[in-house]
Amino acid sequence: MIDPLIEIDGEKYPLRVSLGALAALEDRLGEGNLETLERRLFAPTAADILEILRVLSAGAGRPIPETTLQTGRLSVAMAAEAISRAFVAGMAGEKSAKAEAAAAPTPPEKR
């Protein structure tokens, strides 16, 4: 699966929603609670958006530099679109993994 990209000042950064990224977001934005995280993701503050970009870019292996996040040309709409694409891609990957696991042959029982 290809990670969605966000472009800031001509540089492209991949974004990935992984289990580790979700755990980091839960810790940083959700007060250790997935329910709280879900509420924050539906109504994020500007600080939340920057934190989500930090976490998802780190999850993809290419963290966006702090100075780029603070001073780069990046609209809220661009950031929201990229974050949305990353979550859609992450959910598609999860569904694909579940489908592969379901299609895998069942190992014979040990006797």
N, C-alpha and C positions, 0 to 999 in steps of 0.2 A: 504494500500500500504506500502511496506517495503522500508525504505530509504536506498539508496546505502551506502556502507561503504568505508572509506579510512583507511588503516593501516599505522601507523607511529610508528616506534620503538616498535612494538608488541602490541600497543594499537589501538583499532578500534573506529573510530568516524563516526557517521551517518551524511549524508549531505542531506539537504532538500531545494528545491526551492519552497518557499512560496511567497505569494504576499508581505509580509513584507520583505522577503529577497530580492526580486526584487527591492522594493522601496529603501532599504538600498544600494544595488549595484548601482542603478540609481543615488542616492545621492553621493556616494563615488567615483564611476568610470565614471559615465555618465554625470556629470555636470548637473544633474537634467533633463536629456533628454534621453528617451529610444533609440532614433536613435544613439546617441553618445555611449551609453552603448553597443548596438549591435555591433558597429564597434570595440570597445575595447575587447569584448568577442571573436571576431574572430581573433584578433591579440594581445593577452595579453602580458604584460611585466611580469617579475618574481614577481614584487611587486603586480601587478594585481592578479596573481594566488594566492598569499598568502592572499590577501584581500578577494577574492572569497571564499577561504577555511574558513576564519574567519566567514564570513557572513553565508555561507551555514551550517556550523557546529552549529553556534548559532541558526539558524533557525530550526535545528533538536533538539535543547535542550541540546546539549553537546558541548559547544565551545571547540575548540582545544586550549590548553594553548599556550600563546605567545612563551614561551621558546621552546616548541615542534616544533612550526612552524619555529623558527629561527635556531634551532640546530638539529632537527630530521632528520633521514635518509629518504629523500623523493625526488624522481626524478621528473623532470618536466613531464615526460611521465606518471608516476603514478598519479600525481596530475591532469593532463589534462584528463586522462581516468575517474577518479572518478568524476570530475566536469561534464564531458559529461554525465555520467550515471545519475547524479543527475538531470540534465536538461531534459534528456529523461524521467525519472521517473516523474518529475514534469509536463511535457507536457502530459504524459499518464494519470496522475491523473486529469488534466484539461479536457481532452477529455472524461474521464469516468464520471466526474461530469456533463458535458454538455449532455451526453447521458442519464444519470439518470434523469436530469431535463426535457429533451424532452419526456421521457417515462412516466413521472409522469402524473397522471390524471389532467385534467384541472378543476379547481374549478368552480362550477356554478356561473353565474353572480349574483351579488347582485341586488335585485329589490327594 
